[in-house]
């Protein structure tokens, strides 16, 4: 965006929204400063997901390293949390940097089961052995339920026999399925003024403690489904990680803007475990015709 357009947009924002508009303009200016700082940094400590060994890679969208550690004692498959610095501070940046020609051979061996809407622009079917964009047909309550990803992951792994597989769950990314805050759990498009929970924190509408409570409930919700997955596929090397973290006001940042240098967004969990198919669950979800449009889904997730 050029300076002239930024200035026009900023003036319009302030004119329409007064002090709230000024705060938003100031915040976006601050994000721009951090992005420029990130561009000047050395990124050699960032890792691609393909730099490590795994048969199944579980992505927990926007998962904070510290908060998954706070519940790890409740899940046998969460043992040692190894250091891992993500290539993205937002999903689209993570995809842009991992789904590249440099990793084309690895991608062609990989099935990708995704609840993340940015596959629309940053993942091509011919890149992967198998691409299942679950968000296109299993959208519910402003997100993709964890069970939809589990269903498709089990079915694809059993029936398609891919060499390796990525499952991209949308949780603990807001909205929280078991403990929603504010609006946003209606069907996409029902509430054009929906605000994501970290934005509610930024606006002072919820406390940080309340946001963490909701986030942790959503994290447990998705980990319960990961437990189902691990009992219904056979894989020697399973890694559980995140595309990026989530900011709750650290250094005055909220959510997960792209190209940010913040550790809270870059330092994500990395657990390693195994999976054994005990046949305890039979998936039932089948891909169907796409429903809803992209703008509705982006709005429900807080991107518009």
C-alpha positions in Angstrom: 0.0 0.0 0.0 1.4 3.4 -1.0 1.7 6.3 1.5 -1.0 8.4 -0.2 -3.6 5.6 -0.1 -2.6 4.8 3.5 -3.1 8.5 4.4 -6.5 8.6 2.7 -7.7 5.4 4.4 -6.4 6.7 7.7 -8.2 10.0 7.5 -11.4 8.2 6.5 -11.1 5.8 9.4 -10.7 8.6 11.9 -13.5 10.6 10.3 -15.9 7.7 10.6 -14.9 6.3 13.9 -13.3 9.1 15.9 -11.0 8.0 18.7 -11.5 4.3 17.9 -10.5 5.1 14.3 -7.4 6.9 15.6 -6.5 4.0 17.8 -6.8 1.6 14.8 -4.7 3.8 12.6 -2.0 4.0 15.3 -2.1 0.2 15.8 -1.7 -0.4 12.0 1.2 2.0 11.9 2.8 0.1 14.7 2.3 -3.2 12.9 3.9 -1.7 9.9 7.0 -0.7 11.9 7.3 -4.2 13.3 7.0 -5.7 9.8 9.8 -3.5 8.6 11.9 -4.5 11.6 11.2 -8.2 10.8 12.3 -7.7 7.2 15.7 -6.5 8.4 16.3 -9.5 10.8 18.1 -12.7 10.3 15.6 -15.6 10.0 18.0 -18.5 9.9 16.6 -19.8 13.2 13.2 -20.3 11.6 12.4 -23.9 10.5 10.3 -25.4 7.8 8.0 -28.3 8.9 9.9 -30.4 6.3 13.2 -29.9 8.1 12.0 -32.5 10.7 11.0 -36.2 10.5 7.3 -37.1 10.8 4.7 -39.4 9.2 1.7 -37.4 10.4 2.0 -33.7 11.3 -0.9 -32.3 13.4 -1.2 -28.5 13.1 -3.1 -26.7 15.9 -3.9 -23.3 14.5 -2.8 -20.4 16.6 -1.6 -22.6 19.5 0.5 -20.9 22.2 3.5 -22.8 23.5 2.9 -21.8 27.1 -0.8 -22.7 27.2 -0.5 -26.1 25.7 2.2 -26.8 28.3 -0.3 -25.8 31.0 -2.6 -28.8 30.0 0.0 -31.3 28.8 -0.2 -33.4 32.0 -3.8 -34.3 31.0 -2.7 -35.9 27.7 -0.4 -38.9 27.6 0.8 -38.0 24.1 2.1 -34.6 25.1 5.5 -35.3 26.7 8.6 -33.2 25.8 7.8 -29.9 24.2 10.8 -29.3 21.9 11.9 -25.9 20.6 10.6 -25.0 17.2 10.5 -21.5 15.6 7.9 -21.2 12.9 8.4 -19.6 9.5 5.1 -17.8 9.9 3.3 -15.6 12.4 0.0 -16.1 10.5 -1.3 -19.0 8.5 -1.0 -17.5 5.1 2.7 -16.6 5.8 3.3 -20.1 7.1 1.8 -21.6 3.9 3.7 -19.2 1.7 7.0 -20.3 3.2 6.4 -24.0 3.6 4.5 -24.8 0.4 7.2 -23.7 -2.0 9.2 -25.2 -4.9 12.1 -25.9 -2.5 9.9 -28.5 -0.8 8.1 -29.8 -3.9 9.4 -33.3 -3.5 8.2 -33.5 0.1 4.8 -31.9 -0.8 4.2 -34.5 -3.6 4.4 -37.2 -1.0 2.0 -35.5 1.4 -1.7 -35.6 1.9 -3.0 -32.3 3.4 -6.3 -32.3 5.3 -7.0 -28.7 6.1 -9.6 -26.7 7.9 -7.7 -23.4 7.2 -9.3 -21.2 4.5 -6.0 -19.9 3.2 -5.5 -23.0 1.2 -7.7 -21.2 -1.3 -4.8 -19.0 -2.2 -1.7 -20.8 -1.0 -2.2 -24.6 -1.6 -2.6 -26.2 -5.0 -4.0 -29.7 -5.5 -1.2 -30.6 -7.9 1.4 -29.7 -5.2 0.2 -32.5 -2.9 -0.4 -36.2 -3.1 -3.9 -35.5 -1.8 -5.5 -32.1 -0.8 -8.8 -32.1 1.2 -10.0 -28.6 1.9 -12.5 -29.5 4.6 -13.4 -25.9 5.3 -15.2 -25.9 2.0 -17.9 -28.3 3.1 -17.7 -28.7 6.9 -18.0 -25.1 8.0 -20.1 -24.7 11.2 -20.5 -22.0 13.8 -17.9 -19.7 12.4 -15.2 -22.4 12.2 -14.4 -26.0 11.2 -15.2 -28.4 14.0 -12.3 -30.6 15.1 -14.2 -33.8 14.4 -14.4 -32.9 10.7 -10.7 -32.9 10.5 -10.3 -36.0 12.5 -12.9 -37.8 10.3 -11.3 -36.9 7.1 -7.8 -37.6 8.4 -8.6 -41.1 9.5 -10.5 -41.9 6.3 -7.8 -40.6 4.0 -5.0 -42.3 6.0 -6.8 -45.6 6.0 -8.1 -45.5 2.4 -5.6 -43.5 0.4 -2.4 -44.8 2.2 -0.4 -41.6 1.8 3.3 -41.6 2.5 2.8 -38.8 5.0 -0.1 -36.5 6.1 -0.7 -33.1 7.5 -3.9 -32.4 9.5 -4.6 -28.7 10.0 -7.1 -28.2 12.8 -8.6 -24.7 13.2 -8.5 -24.8 17.1 -7.5 -23.3 19.4 -7.9 -20.4 17.0 -11.0 -18.3 17.9 -14.0 -18.7 18.0 -13.9 -21.1 20.9 -16.3 -24.0 20.2 -17.0 -25.0 23.9 -16.7 -21.5 25.4 -17.4 -18.7 22.8 -16.9 -15.1 23.8 -19.3 -12.5 22.4 -20.8 -13.1 19.0 -19.4 -15.3 16.3 -20.8 -18.8 16.9 -23.7 -18.3 14.6 -23.4 -19.4 11.0 -21.0 -17.3 8.9 -22.7 -14.2 7.6 -25.3 -14.0 10.4 -23.5 -11.3 12.2 -21.5 -8.8 10.1 -20.2 -7.1 13.3 -18.6 -10.2 14.8 -15.3 -9.5 16.6 -12.7 -12.1 17.4 -12.0 -12.7 21.0 -8.5 -11.2 21.1 -10.0 -8.1 19.5 -12.6 -8.1 22.3 -9.6 -8.1 24.7 -8.0 -5.2 22.8 -11.2 -3.3 23.1 -11.5 -4.0 26.8 -14.7 -6.0 26.4 -13.2 -9.1 28.1 -10.4 -9.6 30.6 -7.2 -11.5 29.7 -8.0 -14.1 32.3 -11.4 -14.7 30.7 -9.9 -14.9 27.2 -7.3 -17.4 28.4 -10.1 -19.5 30.0 -12.0 -19.6 26.7 -8.8 -20.3 24.7 -7.8 -23.1 27.0 -11.2 -24.7 26.7 -10.9 -24.6 22.9 -7.4 -26.1 23.2 -8.7 -29.0 25.3 -11.5 -29.5 22.8 -9.1 -30.0 19.9 -6.7 -32.1 21.9 -9.5 -34.5 22.8 -10.0 -35.0 19.1 -6.3 -35.5 18.5 -6.6 -38.4 21.1 -9.2 -40.0 18.8 -7.0 -39.6 15.8 -4.0 -41.2 17.5 -6.2 -44.3 18.3 -7.3 -44.7 14.7 -4.2 -44.4 12.5 -0.9 -46.3 12.4 2.1 -44.0 12.3 5.5 -44.3 13.9 6.3 -40.6 13.9 3.6 -38.2 14.8 4.4 -34.5 15.5 2.0 -32.0 17.1 2.8 -28.4 16.4 1.3 -25.1 15.3 1.5 -22.8 12.3 1.9 -19.8 14.6 1.1 -18.6 18.1 -1.4 -16.1 19.4 -0.8 -12.7 21.1 -2.9 -11.5 24.0 -1.4 -8.0 24.2 2.3 -8.9 24.5 4.2 -5.9 23.2 0.7 -4.4 22.4 0.0 -7.0 19.7 -3.2 -9.0 19.5 -4.1 -12.1 17.5 -1.5 -13.0 14.9 -0.6 -10.5 12.3 1.7 -11.7 9.5 5.5 -11.0 9.3 5.8 -10.3 13.0 9.1 -10.8 14.9 7.5 -11.6 18.3 8.5 -14.8 20.0 5.0 -15.4 21.3 3.9 -15.8 17.6 7.0 -17.6 16.3 7.9 -20.0 19.1 5.4 -22.8 18.8 5.0 -26.2 20.4 6.6 -29.4 18.9 5.6 -32.7 20.5 6.5 -36.1 19.2 4.5 -39.3 19.7 3.2 -42.4 17.9 -0.2 -43.6 16.8 -1.8 -47.1 16.7 -5.0 -47.9 14.9 -7.2 -49.6 17.5 -10.3 -49.3 15.4 -12.1 -47.4 18.1 -13.7 -44.9 15.7 -15.3 -45.0 12.2 -15.4 -41.7 10.4 -18.6 -40.7 8.7 -18.0 -37.3 7.1 -17.8 -37.3 3.3 -16.7 -34.3 1.1 -19.8 -32.5 -0.2 -20.5 -29.4 -2.3 -18.9 -26.2 -1.1 -21.1 -24.0 1.0 -20.8 -20.3 1.9 -18.4 -17.7 0.5 -14.9 -16.7 1.4 -15.7 -13.3 2.8 -18.2 -14.8 5.3 -15.6 -17.3 6.5 -12.8 -14.6 6.7 -15.2 -12.4 8.7 -16.1 -15.2 11.1 -12.5 -15.8 11.9 -11.8 -12.1 12.4 -9.8 -11.4 9.2 -12.3 -8.9 7.8 
